[in-house]
């Protein structure tokens, strides 16, 4: 990674974007602002399209907030949060090696952020060896990987515990928001997880079934190691062998899913059968 860093600003406040742009314009040797976004869904699409080195990211935004957006990013850039979070949350940012700028952003504070960024991406002159005999490019890669791991751990701790109402999916160059009321089921095939809608469409998503199981609201029920379904869309239930059930959904394909034998008690309890 070399300077200037290809940078995207993501914030739903136009005034905040303009102010940050003015500040960053004074540091063109560090930041190359390639584009900007005004909500999380747009930001996610632009990150996937441009694969920036760095993003300045607000947290509270429409469609997808900053945490939800980052959870779906395929290639994680460096992240500087531009936030109005209180001092206790800011302490969490610091402890997890994720930098932040508290709104309203001041130039003096931005300079400190720039020094942190420079130290992370430049390191010693190219070709120099570290104490362990590691060259600067390897050190930079290690720093970036450590930053990403710290960020992911931070997101897990800071993710707002809000009820999910929709889920984002990528369709070509677009990011679609699918209401959960339109979802019939989620199903895993090999290493991939697919969202299936009542009208028969299927979308590849980034979440694992385990993550979905912890985030989806009550109508969704995990019925096997490979499937989570919307219990409000069950049309028919048949008993099967070894404590299993066949569940037919009220979707265009009349999808039939087989429950896992270890999920029988949960199904019987929640569906009152």
C-alpha positions as CSV (number, residue, x, y, z in Angstrom):
1,X,0.0,0.0,0.0
2,X,1.5,3.4,-1.0
3,X,0.6,7.0,-0.6
4,X,-1.7,8.7,-1.5
5,X,-4.3,6.3,-0.4
6,X,-7.4,5.8,-2.6
7,X,-10.1,7.1,-0.3
8,X,-13.9,7.0,-0.1
9,X,-16.0,9.2,2.2
10,X,-19.2,7.6,3.4
11,X,-21.6,9.8,5.4
12,X,-25.3,10.7,5.1
13,X,-24.7,14.3,6.0
14,X,-23.8,16.4,3.0
15,X,-22.3,19.2,5.2
16,X,-20.1,16.6,7.0
17,X,-18.8,15.3,3.6
18,X,-18.0,18.8,2.4
19,X,-16.2,19.7,5.6
20,X,-14.2,16.5,5.6
21,X,-13.3,17.0,1.9
22,X,-12.0,20.5,2.6
23,X,-9.8,19.2,5.4
24,X,-8.5,16.3,3.3
25,X,-7.8,18.5,0.3
26,X,-4.9,19.9,2.3
27,X,-3.3,16.5,2.5
28,X,-3.4,15.4,-1.1
29,X,-0.1,13.6,-0.6
30,X,-1.9,11.2,1.8
31,X,-5.5,11.0,0.4
32,X,-6.8,10.6,-3.1
33,X,-10.5,11.0,-2.7
34,X,-12.0,8.9,-5.5
35,X,-15.7,9.1,-4.6
36,X,-18.3,9.5,-1.8
37,X,-21.5,7.9,-0.7
38,X,-24.5,9.1,1.4
39,X,-25.7,5.8,2.8
40,X,-24.4,2.4,3.7
41,X,-25.8,0.5,0.7
42,X,-24.3,3.0,-1.7
43,X,-21.0,2.8,0.2
44,X,-20.9,-1.0,0.1
45,X,-21.4,-0.9,-3.7
46,X,-18.6,1.6,-4.2
47,X,-16.2,-0.3,-1.9
48,X,-16.8,-3.5,-3.9
49,X,-16.4,-1.5,-7.2
50,X,-13.3,0.5,-6.4
51,X,-11.6,-1.5,-3.6
52,X,-10.2,1.6,-1.9
53,X,-7.3,1.6,0.5
54,X,-9.1,3.7,3.1
55,X,-12.6,4.8,4.0
56,X,-13.9,7.6,6.3
57,X,-17.1,6.1,7.7
58,X,-20.1,7.5,9.6
59,X,-22.0,5.0,11.7
60,X,-25.6,6.1,11.9
61,X,-26.8,6.1,8.3
62,X,-30.0,5.0,6.5
63,X,-30.5,1.7,4.7
64,X,-27.3,0.2,6.2
65,X,-25.5,1.6,9.2
66,X,-21.7,1.6,9.2
67,X,-21.4,-1.6,11.2
68,X,-23.9,-3.5,8.9
69,X,-22.1,-2.2,5.8
70,X,-18.7,-3.4,7.0
71,X,-20.1,-6.8,7.8
72,X,-20.8,-7.3,4.1
73,X,-17.6,-5.8,2.7
74,X,-15.7,-8.4,0.6
75,X,-12.2,-6.7,0.7
76,X,-11.8,-4.7,3.9
77,X,-10.1,-1.3,3.6
78,X,-8.5,0.6,6.4
79,X,-11.3,2.4,8.3
80,X,-11.4,5.7,10.1
81,X,-14.7,6.3,11.8
82,X,-16.2,9.8,11.7
83,X,-18.6,9.6,14.6
84,X,-20.7,11.4,17.2
85,X,-20.4,8.4,19.6
86,X,-19.8,9.3,23.3
87,X,-16.5,9.0,25.2
88,X,-17.1,5.5,26.3
89,X,-17.6,4.2,22.8
90,X,-14.5,6.2,21.7
91,X,-12.4,4.3,24.3
92,X,-13.5,1.1,22.6
93,X,-12.3,2.5,19.2
94,X,-8.9,3.2,20.7
95,X,-8.5,-0.1,22.4
96,X,-9.2,-2.0,19.2
97,X,-6.7,0.0,17.1
98,X,-9.4,1.5,14.9
99,X,-9.0,5.2,14.6
100,X,-11.8,7.7,14.9
101,X,-12.7,11.4,14.3
102,X,-15.2,12.9,16.7
103,X,-17.7,15.2,14.9
104,X,-17.3,18.1,14.4
105,X,-13.9,17.2,13.0
106,X,-11.0,19.5,13.7
107,X,-7.9,19.8,11.7
108,X,-5.6,19.3,14.7
109,X,-7.2,15.9,15.5
110,X,-7.1,15.0,11.8
111,X,-3.3,15.5,11.8
112,X,-3.0,12.9,14.6
113,X,-5.0,10.5,12.5
114,X,-2.8,11.1,9.5
115,X,0.3,10.3,11.6
116,X,-1.3,7.0,12.6
117,X,-2.2,6.2,9.0
118,X,1.3,7.0,7.8
119,X,3.0,4.8,10.4
120,X,0.7,1.9,9.5
121,X,1.2,2.0,5.7
122,X,4.8,3.2,5.2
123,X,7.1,1.6,7.8
124,X,10.9,1.7,7.2
125,X,12.3,2.4,3.7
126,X,11.7,-0.3,1.2
127,X,14.3,-3.0,1.3
128,X,15.2,-2.4,5.0
129,X,14.9,-5.3,7.4
130,X,13.1,-5.2,10.7
131,X,14.6,-6.8,13.8
132,X,13.2,-10.2,12.8
133,X,14.6,-9.9,9.2
134,X,11.2,-8.9,7.8
135,X,11.2,-6.4,5.0
136,X,8.9,-3.3,5.0
137,X,6.4,-4.6,2.5
138,X,5.8,-7.7,4.7
139,X,5.5,-5.5,7.7
140,X,2.9,-3.4,6.0
141,X,0.9,-6.5,5.1
142,X,1.1,-7.7,8.7
143,X,-0.1,-4.3,9.9
144,X,-3.0,-4.3,7.5
145,X,-4.0,-7.9,8.5
146,X,-3.8,-7.0,12.2
147,X,-5.9,-3.9,11.5
148,X,-8.6,-6.0,9.8
149,X,-8.7,-8.6,12.6
150,X,-9.0,-5.9,15.2
151,X,-11.7,-4.2,13.2
152,X,-13.7,-7.4,12.9
153,X,-13.4,-8.1,16.6
154,X,-14.5,-4.5,17.3
155,X,-17.5,-4.8,15.0
156,X,-18.6,-7.9,16.8
157,X,-18.5,-6.1,20.1
158,X,-20.1,-2.8,18.9
159,X,-22.8,-4.1,16.6
160,X,-26.0,-2.5,17.7
161,X,-28.5,-5.1,18.9
162,X,-31.3,-3.9,16.6
163,X,-33.9,-6.2,15.1
164,X,-33.2,-7.0,11.5
165,X,-35.9,-5.9,9.0
166,X,-34.1,-6.3,5.7
167,X,-30.9,-7.8,4.4
168,X,-28.6,-6.5,1.7
169,X,-27.7,-8.5,-1.4
170,X,-25.5,-7.8,-4.4
171,X,-27.1,-8.1,-7.8
172,X,-24.6,-7.2,-10.6
173,X,-23.4,-3.6,-9.8
174,X,-26.4,-2.9,-7.6
175,X,-27.0,-3.5,-3.9
176,X,-30.6,-4.6,-3.2
177,X,-32.4,-4.5,0.2
178,X,-34.7,-7.5,0.6
179,X,-37.4,-7.1,3.3
180,X,-37.4,-10.2,5.5
181,X,-41.1,-10.5,4.9
182,X,-40.2,-11.4,1.3
183,X,-37.8,-14.1,2.3
184,X,-38.9,-17.8,2.4
185,X,-35.6,-19.3,3.6
186,X,-31.8,-19.3,3.7
187,X,-29.9,-22.3,2.5
188,X,-26.3,-23.3,2.6
189,X,-24.7,-25.2,-0.3
190,X,-21.0,-26.1,0.1
191,X,-19.3,-22.9,1.3
192,X,-22.0,-20.6,0.1
193,X,-25.2,-19.3,1.6
194,X,-28.2,-18.2,-0.5
195,X,-31.2,-16.1,0.3
196,X,-34.4,-17.3,-1.3
197,X,-37.5,-15.1,-1.8
198,X,-41.2,-16.0,-2.1
199,X,-41.2,-15.1,-5.8
200,X,-38.5,-17.6,-6.5
201,X,-35.4,-15.4,-6.7
202,X,-32.1,-16.5,-5.1
203,X,-29.2,-14.4,-4.0
204,X,-25.7,-15.2,-2.7
205,X,-25.0,-13.5,0.6
206,X,-21.9,-13.0,2.8
207,X,-23.4,-14.1,6.1
208,X,-23.0,-17.6,7.5
209,X,-26.1,-19.4,8.8
210,X,-24.6,-19.2,12.3
211,X,-24.4,-15.4,12.1
212,X,-27.9,-15.2,10.6
213,X,-29.3,-17.4,13.3
214,X,-28.1,-14.9,15.9
215,X,-29.5,-11.8,14.1
216,X,-32.8,-12.9,12.5
217,X,-36.0,-12.1,14.3
218,X,-38.4,-14.7,15.8
219,X,-40.3,-15.9,12.6
220,X,-37.0,-17.4,11.3
221,X,-36.1,-20.8,12.6
222,X,-33.0,-22.9,11.9
223,X,-34.3,-26.4,11.0
224,X,-31.1,-28.1,9.9
225,X,-27.4,-27.4,9.6
226,X,-28.0,-26.1,6.1
227,X,-31.3,-24.2,6.3
228,X,-33.1,-21.4,8.1
229,X,-36.7,-20.8,7.1
230,X,-39.4,-18.2,7.7
231,X,-42.0,-20.0,9.8
232,X,-44.7,-17.6,8.7
233,X,-44.3,-19.0,5.2
234,X,-44.8,-22.7,6.1
235,X,-47.6,-24.3,4.1
236,X,-47.4,-27.9,5.3
237,X,-45.5,-30.1,7.7
238,X,-45.1,-33.8,7.4
239,X,-43.5,-36.2,9.9
240,X,-40.5,-38.0,8.4
241,X,-38.1,-40.7,9.6
242,X,-35.9,-40.5,12.8
243,X,-37.6,-37.5,14.2
244,X,-37.2,-35.4,11.1
245,X,-39.9,-33.3,9.4
246,X,-40.6,-32.3,5.8
247,X,-41.6,-28.6,5.6
248,X,-43.2,-27.3,2.5
249,X,-43.0,-23.5,2.0
250,X,-45.6,-21.1,0.6
251,X,-43.3,-19.8,-2.1
252,X,-43.5,-19.9,-5.9
253,X,-41.5,-23.1,-6.0
254,X,-43.3,-24.8,-3.1
255,X,-39.9,-25.6,-1.7
256,X,-39.6,-28.6,0.5
257,X,-37.0,-28.7,3.2
258,X,-36.0,-31.6,5.5
259,X,-35.3,-30.8,9.1
260,X,-32.3,-32.2,10.9
261,X,-32.9,-34.9,13.5
262,X,-31.4,-32.8,16.3
263,X,-33.8,-29.9,15.5
264,X,-37.0,-31.9,16.0
265,X,-37.7,-30.7,19.6
266,X,-37.3,-27.1,18.7
267,X,-39.6,-27.4,15.7
268,X,-42.3,-29.1,17.8
269,X,-42.1,-26.5,20.5
270,X,-42.1,-23.4,18.4
271,X,-44.7,-24.7,15.9
272,X,-46.9,-26.3,18.7
273,X,-47.2,-29.7,17.0
